[in-house]
Amino acid sequence: MRTVRAGKIPILMYHQVDLPAPRGTQFRSLTVHPKSFARQMRWMHRLGYQGLSMRDLMPYLSGEREGKVFGITFDDGFRNVYQHALPVLKEAGFTATNYFVAHQLDGSNVWDADKNMPQTPLMSLAEMQQWAKSGQEVGSHTLNHVHLPLLSADQARAEIIRSRLELGSHVQQEITAFCYPFGEYCPEHCRMAQEAGYLNATTTERGRVRQQDDLFELPRVGVWRSTYLLKFFQKCLTGHEDRKRG
Ligand SMILES: [Zn+2]
């Protein structure tokens, strides 16, 4: 199966969950306040929605199951997600996918250094294993957070395949969720991800998942520091930013 059978499912895209960086910091908007994150999850829970990792969301995307569900994803494997988001997910009984950069465990977001973005610690191997053990999903974000379209086909394939194998061996689980770093990819990378054994891949295209969407080009609903609760609901539940089919 390569297309989605059930539409209008939001897959939330988060990066960091932490206290805001000082004013003027680059990409400050990528960090959601722990209290905002907790409020968003508690409200969805109260409204009867179940937050799911990509692995757990798949039966809903395929139309095998129906229900009030939404996907929760985090890019890059930041330690502050382990610290601030994991307890909230556990409390709500939700699962989420975190896309790890296989060669940056216990490292930092070195790929952002040239953009003046502050360096923030990523989860260690032990923390990633703990993340997996608590029922959360480990997804892949390549070995080195590369710009896939700038690589040769062989290099791109190696980043996609080897990250799956390495992360899988660390958590003794099949890695089936992939996310294109920087949201950059070409059609050949979707094919490579599928051939490598992934079952889905997310992008930075905005909006909820629609029927007939490609499982290897899934859009997401971005949640930013500035996404206040009403806006959050508009994005999740009314498709406020759903893409228009071109
Ligand atoms: Zn990333």
Residues whose N, C-alpha, C, O or C-beta is under 5 A from the ligand:
A	BS01	ZN	D75 D76 P181 F182
